[in-house]
């Protein structure tokens, strides 16, 4: 039952992607499917070879690296946006840009 709600949420969330599916090159789509199948097969073997401690250690490292990337990327965007707008670097410029982006995609009024 939980999976039904999870899949329904994914369909709703990724509805815009499904809407644009016709614009995806069939070769790229086929390569993506093949890559996902290979990745799933290889990941299973790697995970079975790892201990629980090793898994937690690697999972923490990967999550920290991804989070660090996004924090650094966000900081760079704040600085560049502030520089482009002639405003002092700060959250207000980033917030204004975020609101504008939400308006552009029709989420914010």
Buried (B, 14 or more C-beta within 10 A) or exposed (E): EEEEEEEEEEEEEEEEEEEEEEEEEEEEEEEEEEEEEEEEEEEEEEEEEEEEEEEEEEEEEEEEEEEEEEEEEEEEBBBEBBEEEEEEBEEEBBEEBBEEEEEEEEEEE
